[in-house]
Amino acid sequence: MTYKQYHDAILRENSMPLEMLRAILTNQDLKKDFKTNWKFYNK
């Protein structure tokens, strides 16, 4: 993936959790009930 392809892919996905963005960019096969573990705060 070139730098341009990488940045275009991130901008195309808009705003979402980093874990989801990483899964999309690496073509991970996600199930319908997939939930991210990443949190913005400790609650």
N, CA, C, O and CB atoms as a CASP TS submission, in Angstrom:
PFRMAT TS
TARGET T0000
AUTHOR 0000-0000-0000
METHOD Language model
MODEL 1
PARENT N/A
ATOM      1  N   MET     1       0.859  -1.174   0.000  1.00  0.00           N
ATOM      2  CA  MET     1       0.000   0.000   0.000  1.00  0.00           C
ATOM      3  C   MET     1       0.905   1.235   0.000  1.00  0.00           C
ATOM      4  O   MET     1       1.798   1.355   0.839  1.00  0.00           O
ATOM      5  CB  MET     1      -0.977  -0.001   1.238  1.00  0.00           C
ATOM      6  N   THR     2       0.676   2.130  -0.920  1.00  0.00           N
ATOM      7  CA  THR     2       1.470   3.358  -0.968  1.00  0.00           C
ATOM      8  C   THR     2       0.978   4.323   0.118  1.00  0.00           C
ATOM      9  O   THR     2      -0.082   4.116   0.709  1.00  0.00           O
ATOM     10  CB  THR     2       1.384   4.022  -2.382  1.00  0.00           C
ATOM     11  N   TYR     3       1.750   5.369   0.369  1.00  0.00           N
ATOM     12  CA  TYR     3       1.317   6.382   1.330  1.00  0.00           C
ATOM     13  C   TYR     3      -0.013   7.005   0.913  1.00  0.00           C
ATOM     14  O   TYR     3      -0.893   7.228   1.744  1.00  0.00           O
ATOM     15  CB  TYR     3       2.386   7.472   1.474  1.00  0.00           C
ATOM     16  N   LYS     4      -0.149   7.281  -0.376  1.00  0.00           N
ATOM     17  CA  LYS     4      -1.394   7.876  -0.871  1.00  0.00           C
ATOM     18  C   LYS     4      -2.569   6.926  -0.664  1.00  0.00           C
ATOM     19  O   LYS     4      -3.633   7.352  -0.214  1.00  0.00           O
ATOM     20  CB  LYS     4      -1.263   8.237  -2.361  1.00  0.00           C
ATOM     21  N   GLN     5      -2.391   5.652  -0.985  1.00  0.00           N
ATOM     22  CA  GLN     5      -3.466   4.672  -0.790  1.00  0.00           C
ATOM     23  C   GLN     5      -3.830   4.564   0.687  1.00  0.00           C
ATOM     24  O   GLN     5      -5.009   4.480   1.033  1.00  0.00           O
ATOM     25  CB  GLN     5      -3.048   3.290  -1.339  1.00  0.00           C
ATOM     26  N   TYR     6      -2.826   4.567   1.555  1.00  0.00           N
ATOM     27  CA  TYR     6      -3.049   4.485   3.001  1.00  0.00           C
ATOM     28  C   TYR     6      -3.875   5.679   3.494  1.00  0.00           C
ATOM     29  O   TYR     6      -4.883   5.499   4.177  1.00  0.00           O
ATOM     30  CB  TYR     6      -1.700   4.423   3.751  1.00  0.00           C
ATOM     31  N   HIS     7      -3.455   6.868   3.155  1.00  0.00           N
ATOM     32  CA  HIS     7      -4.160   8.072   3.611  1.00  0.00           C
ATOM     33  C   HIS     7      -5.551   8.189   2.987  1.00  0.00           C
ATOM     34  O   HIS     7      -6.490   8.619   3.657  1.00  0.00           O
ATOM     35  CB  HIS     7      -3.340   9.319   3.281  1.00  0.00           C
ATOM     36  N   ASP     8      -5.693   7.821   1.744  1.00  0.00           N
ATOM     37  CA  ASP     8      -7.013   7.833   1.107  1.00  0.00           C
ATOM     38  C   ASP     8      -7.957   6.849   1.803  1.00  0.00           C
ATOM     39  O   ASP     8      -9.135   7.146   2.002  1.00  0.00           O
ATOM     40  CB  ASP     8      -6.891   7.485  -0.393  1.00  0.00           C
ATOM     41  N   ALA     9      -7.432   5.680   2.168  1.00  0.00           N
ATOM     42  CA  ALA     9      -8.260   4.672   2.853  1.00  0.00           C
ATOM     43  C   ALA     9      -8.720   5.180   4.215  1.00  0.00           C
ATOM     44  O   ALA     9      -9.874   4.975   4.591  1.00  0.00           O
ATOM     45  CB  ALA     9      -7.479   3.353   3.019  1.00  0.00           C
ATOM     46  N   ILE    10      -7.835   5.836   4.955  1.00  0.00           N
ATOM     47  CA  ILE    10      -8.203   6.365   6.276  1.00  0.00           C
ATOM     48  C   ILE    10      -9.247   7.465   6.130  1.00  0.00           C
ATOM     49  O   ILE    10     -10.237   7.480   6.861  1.00  0.00           O
ATOM     50  CB  ILE    10      -6.956   6.906   7.019  1.00  0.00           C
ATOM     51  N   LEU    11      -9.036   8.385   5.193  1.00  0.00           N
ATOM     52  CA  LEU    11      -9.997   9.471   5.005  1.00  0.00           C
ATOM     53  C   LEU    11     -11.341   8.953   4.508  1.00  0.00           C
ATOM     54  O   LEU    11     -12.384   9.507   4.857  1.00  0.00           O
ATOM     55  CB  LEU    11      -9.445  10.501   4.026  1.00  0.00           C
ATOM     56  N   ARG    12     -11.330   7.915   3.713  1.00  0.00           N
ATOM     57  CA  ARG    12     -12.568   7.334   3.185  1.00  0.00           C
ATOM     58  C   ARG    12     -13.417   6.731   4.306  1.00  0.00           C
ATOM     59  O   ARG    12     -14.645   6.752   4.227  1.00  0.00           O
ATOM     60  CB  ARG    12     -12.247   6.259   2.131  1.00  0.00           C
ATOM     61  N   GLU    13     -12.777   6.194   5.351  1.00  0.00           N
ATOM     62  CA  GLU    13     -13.502   5.541   6.440  1.00  0.00           C
ATOM     63  C   GLU    13     -14.070   6.540   7.447  1.00  0.00           C
ATOM     64  O   GLU    13     -14.912   6.168   8.263  1.00  0.00           O
ATOM     65  CB  GLU    13     -12.590   4.564   7.152  1.00  0.00           C
ATOM     66  N   ASN    14     -13.637   7.781   7.409  1.00  0.00           N
ATOM     67  CA  ASN    14     -14.151   8.846   8.267  1.00  0.00           C
ATOM     68  C   ASN    14     -13.765   8.626   9.726  1.00  0.00           C
ATOM     69  O   ASN    14     -12.597   8.365  10.013  1.00  0.00           O
ATOM     70  CB  ASN    14     -15.668   8.939   8.140  1.00  0.00           C
ATOM     71  N   SER    15     -14.693   8.723  10.632  1.00  0.00           N
ATOM     72  CA  SER    15     -14.400   8.656  12.062  1.00  0.00           C
ATOM     73  C   SER    15     -14.932   7.357  12.655  1.00  0.00           C
ATOM     74  O   SER    15     -16.136   7.102  12.646  1.00  0.00           O
ATOM     75  CB  SER    15     -15.006   9.865  12.795  1.00  0.00           C
ATOM     76  N   MET    16     -14.009   6.535  13.176  1.00  0.00           N
ATOM     77  CA  MET    16     -14.404   5.276  13.795  1.00  0.00           C
ATOM     78  C   MET    16     -13.295   4.833  14.739  1.00  0.00           C
ATOM     79  O   MET    16     -12.186   5.365  14.678  1.00  0.00           O
ATOM     80  CB  MET    16     -14.694   4.183  12.720  1.00  0.00           C
ATOM     81  N   PRO    17     -13.571   3.877  15.604  1.00  0.00           N
ATOM     82  CA  PRO    17     -12.521   3.398  16.520  1.00  0.00           C
ATOM     83  C   PRO    17     -11.306   2.882  15.744  1.00  0.00           C
ATOM     84  O   PRO    17     -11.444   2.293  14.672  1.00  0.00           O
ATOM     85  CB  PRO    17     -13.073   2.281  17.437  1.00  0.00           C
ATOM     86  N   LEU    18     -10.128   3.111  16.296  1.00  0.00           N
ATOM     87  CA  LEU    18      -8.889   2.707  15.629  1.00  0.00           C
ATOM     88  C   LEU    18      -8.841   1.209  15.366  1.00  0.00           C
ATOM     89  O   LEU    18      -8.310   0.774  14.344  1.00  0.00           O
ATOM     90  CB  LEU    18      -7.690   3.116  16.464  1.00  0.00           C
ATOM     91  N   GLU    19      -9.387   0.426  16.271  1.00  0.00           N
ATOM     92  CA  GLU    19      -9.393  -1.021  16.093  1.00  0.00           C
ATOM     93  C   GLU    19     -10.185  -1.429  14.842  1.00  0.00           C
ATOM     94  O   GLU    19      -9.783  -2.345  14.126  1.00  0.00           O
ATOM     95  CB  GLU    19      -9.979  -1.701  17.335  1.00  0.00           C
ATOM     96  N   MET    20     -11.290  -0.761  14.586  1.00  0.00           N
ATOM     97  CA  MET    20     -12.082  -1.040  13.392  1.00  0.00           C
ATOM     98  C   MET    20     -11.340  -0.594  12.131  1.00  0.00           C
ATOM     99  O   MET    20     -11.344  -1.297  11.120  1.00  0.00           O
ATOM    100  CB  MET    20     -13.447  -0.341  13.480  1.00  0.00           C
ATOM    101  N   LEU    21     -10.708   0.568  12.196  1.00  0.00           N
ATOM    102  CA  LEU    21      -9.946   1.068  11.050  1.00  0.00           C
ATOM    103  C   LEU    21      -8.807   0.108  10.713  1.00  0.00           C
ATOM    104  O   LEU    21      -8.567  -0.187   9.542  1.00  0.00           O
ATOM    105  CB  LEU    21      -9.390   2.482  11.339  1.00  0.00           C
ATOM    106  N   ARG    22      -8.107  -0.377  11.738  1.00  0.00           N
ATOM    107  CA  ARG    22      -7.015  -1.332  11.528  1.00  0.00           C
ATOM    108  C   ARG    22      -7.546  -2.611  10.865  1.00  0.00           C
ATOM    109  O   ARG    22      -6.904  -3.147   9.961  1.00  0.00           O
ATOM    110  CB  ARG    22      -6.320  -1.670  12.876  1.00  0.00           C
ATOM    111  N   ALA    23      -8.698  -3.097  11.299  1.00  0.00           N
ATOM    112  CA  ALA    23      -9.291  -4.309  10.724  1.00  0.00           C
ATOM    113  C   ALA    23      -9.631  -4.107   9.254  1.00  0.00           C
ATOM    114  O   ALA    23      -9.417  -5.003   8.438  1.00  0.00           O
ATOM    115  CB  ALA    23     -10.549  -4.714  11.503  1.00  0.00           C
ATOM    116  N   ILE    24     -10.155  -2.944   8.915  1.00  0.00           N
ATOM    117  CA  ILE    24     -10.507  -2.654   7.521  1.00  0.00           C
ATOM    118  C   ILE    24      -9.260  -2.568   6.649  1.00  0.00           C
ATOM    119  O   ILE    24      -9.223  -3.136   5.558  1.00  0.00           O
ATOM    120  CB  ILE    24     -11.304  -1.344   7.429  1.00  0.00           C
ATOM    121  N   LEU    25      -8.245  -1.863   7.125  1.00  0.00           N
ATOM    122  CA  LEU    25      -7.027  -1.673   6.328  1.00  0.00           C
ATOM    123  C   LEU    25      -6.241  -2.965   6.144  1.00  0.00           C
ATOM    124  O   LEU    25      -5.536  -3.121   5.147  1.00  0.00           O
ATOM    125  CB  LEU    25      -6.140  -0.633   6.979  1.00  0.00           C
ATOM    126  N   THR    26      -6.353  -3.895   7.092  1.00  0.00           N
ATOM    127  CA  THR    26      -5.629  -5.165   6.984  1.00  0.00           C
ATOM    128  C   THR    26      -6.514  -6.286   6.455  1.00  0.00           C
ATOM    129  O   THR    26      -6.112  -7.450   6.447  1.00  0.00           O
ATOM    130  CB  THR    26      -5.060  -5.560   8.337  1.00  0.00           C
ATOM    131  N   ASN    27      -7.721  -5.934   6.013  1.00  0.00           N
ATOM    132  CA  ASN    27      -8.655  -6.904   5.422  1.00  0.00           C
ATOM    133  C   ASN    27      -8.984  -8.071   6.347  1.00  0.00           C
ATOM    134  O   ASN    27      -9.098  -9.210   5.895  1.00  0.00           O
ATOM    135  CB  ASN    27      -8.082  -7.442   4.137  1.00  0.00           C
ATOM    136  N   GLN    28      -9.137  -7.792   7.634  1.00  0.00           N
ATOM    137  CA  GLN    28      -9.519  -8.840   8.574  1.00  0.00           C
ATOM    138  C   GLN    28     -10.965  -9.248   8.323  1.00  0.00           C
ATOM    139  O   GLN    28     -11.806  -8.417   7.978  1.00  0.00           O
ATOM    140  CB  GLN    28      -9.331  -8.367  10.037  1.00  0.00           C
ATOM    141  N   ASP    29     -11.237 -10.512   8.497  1.00  0.00           N
ATOM    142  CA  ASP    29     -12.588 -11.030   8.324  1.00  0.00           C
ATOM    143  C   ASP    29     -13.326 -10.890   9.658  1.00  0.00           C
ATOM    144  O   ASP    29     -13.063 -11.651  10.590  1.00  0.00           O
ATOM    145  CB  ASP    29     -12.567 -12.523   7.837  1.00  0.00           C
ATOM    146  N   LEU    30     -14.249  -9.924   9.758  1.00  0.00           N
ATOM    147  CA  LEU    30     -14.953  -9.657  11.006  1.00  0.00           C
ATOM    148  C   LEU    30     -16.350 -10.272  10.983  1.00  0.00           C
ATOM    149  O   LEU    30     -17.025 -10.293   9.954  1.00  0.00           O
ATOM    150  CB  LEU    30     -15.040  -8.148  11.258  1.00  0.00           C
ATOM    151  N   LYS    31     -16.761 -10.767  12.143  1.00  0.00           N
ATOM    152  CA  LYS    31     -18.110 -11.315  12.280  1.00  0.00           C
ATOM    153  C   LYS    31     -19.095 -10.180  12.531  1.00  0.00           C
ATOM    154  O   LYS    31     -18.697  -9.084  12.927  1.00  0.00           O
ATOM    155  CB  LYS    31     -18.173 -12.358  13.429  1.00  0.00           C
ATOM    156  N   LYS    32     -20.382 -10.441  12.299  1.00  0.00           N
ATOM    157  CA  LYS    32     -21.407  -9.412  12.493  1.00  0.00           C
ATOM    158  C   LYS    32     -21.463  -8.910  13.924  1.00  0.00           C
ATOM    159  O   LYS    32     -21.786  -7.744  14.152  1.00  0.00           O
ATOM    160  CB  LYS    32     -22.761  -9.946  12.095  1.00  0.00           C
ATOM    161  N   ASP    33     -21.154  -9.765  14.898  1.00  0.00           N
ATOM    162  CA  ASP    33     -21.238  -9.370  16.311  1.00  0.00           C
ATOM    163  C   ASP    33     -19.893  -8.875  16.864  1.00  0.00           C
ATOM    164  O   ASP    33     -19.714  -8.820  18.080  1.00  0.00           O
ATOM    165  CB  ASP    33     -21.733 -10.547  17.148  1.00  0.00           C
ATOM    166  N   PHE    34     -18.951  -8.517  15.987  1.00  0.00           N
ATOM    167  CA  PHE    34     -17.639  -8.022  16.412  1.00  0.00           C
ATOM    168  C   PHE    34     -17.793  -6.746  17.231  1.00  0.00           C
ATOM    169  O   PHE    34     -18.519  -5.830  16.845  1.00  0.00           O
ATOM    170  CB  PHE    34     -16.730  -7.766  15.189  1.00  0.00           C
ATOM    171  N   LYS    35     -17.102  -6.699  18.363  1.00  0.00           N
ATOM    172  CA  LYS    35     -17.105  -5.502  19.206  1.00  0.00           C
ATOM    173  C   LYS    35     -15.661  -5.118  19.489  1.00  0.00           C
ATOM    174  O   LYS    35     -14.818  -5.974  19.757  1.00  0.00           O
ATOM    175  CB  LYS    35     -17.897  -5.739  20.540  1.00  0.00           C
ATOM    176  N   THR    36     -15.393  -3.847  19.428  1.00  0.00           N
ATOM    177  CA  THR    36     -14.037  -3.388  19.706  1.00  0.00           C
ATOM    178  C   THR    36     -13.762  -3.440  21.204  1.00  0.00           C
ATOM    179  O   THR    36     -14.680  -3.352  22.020  1.00  0.00           O
ATOM    180  CB  THR    36     -13.825  -1.960  19.167  1.00  0.00           C
ATOM    181  N   ASN    37     -12.503  -3.582  21.548  1.00  0.00           N
ATOM    182  CA  ASN    37     -12.080  -3.582  22.953  1.00  0.00           C
ATOM    183  C   ASN    37     -11.440  -2.265  23.337  1.00  0.00           C
ATOM    184  O   ASN    37     -11.139  -2.028  24.507  1.00  0.00           O
ATOM    185  CB  ASN    37     -11.109  -4.723  23.220  1.00  0.00           C
ATOM    186  N   TRP    38     -11.232  -1.413  22.352  1.00  0.00           N
ATOM    187  CA  TRP    38     -10.541  -0.155  22.573  1.00  0.00           C
ATOM    188  C   TRP    38     -11.455   0.843  23.248  1.00  0.00           C
ATOM    189  O   TRP    38     -12.602   1.004  22.833  1.00  0.00           O
ATOM    190  CB  TRP    38     -10.021   0.408  21.262  1.00  0.00           C
ATOM    191  N   LYS    39     -10.974   1.520  24.282  1.00  0.00           N
ATOM    192  CA  LYS    39     -11.775   2.489  25.029  1.00  0.00           C
ATOM    193  C   LYS    39     -11.079   3.862  25.013  1.00  0.00           C
ATOM    194  O   LYS    39      -9.852   3.948  24.957  1.00  0.00           O
ATOM    195  CB  LYS    39     -11.999   2.003  26.495  1.00  0.00           C
ATOM    196  N   PHE    40     -11.879   4.918  25.064  1.00  0.00           N
ATOM    197  CA  PHE    40     -11.341   6.274  25.139  1.00  0.00           C
ATOM    198  C   PHE    40     -11.078   6.694  26.582  1.00  0.00           C
ATOM    199  O   PHE    40     -10.358   7.662  26.832  1.00  0.00           O
ATOM    200  CB  PHE    40     -12.299   7.259  24.478  1.00  0.00           C
ATOM    201  N   TYR    41     -11.665   5.961  27.534  1.00  0.00           N
ATOM    202  CA  TYR    41     -11.524   6.319  28.935  1.00  0.00           C
ATOM    203  C   TYR    41     -11.625   5.052  29.775  1.00  0.00           C
ATOM    204  O   TYR    41     -11.981   3.996  29.252  1.00  0.00           O
ATOM    205  CB  TYR    41     -12.599   7.361  29.360  1.00  0.00           C
ATOM    206  N   ASN    42     -11.320   5.138  31.067  1.00  0.00           N
ATOM    207  CA  ASN    42     -11.291   3.975  31.967  1.00  0.00           C
ATOM    208  C   ASN    42     -12.579   3.858  32.761  1.00  0.00           C
ATOM    209  O   ASN    42     -12.585   4.161  33.955  1.00  0.00           O
ATOM    210  CB  ASN    42     -10.101   4.066  32.924  1.00  0.00           C
ATOM    211  N   LYS    43     -13.657   3.435  32.146  1.00  0.00           N
ATOM    212  CA  LYS    43     -14.919   3.209  32.863  1.00  0.00           C
ATOM    213  C   LYS    43     -15.398   1.819  32.647  1.00  0.00           C
ATOM    214  O   LYS    43     -16.445   1.438  33.170  1.00  0.00           O
ATOM    215  CB  LYS    43     -15.986   4.192  32.429  1.00  0.00           C
TER
END
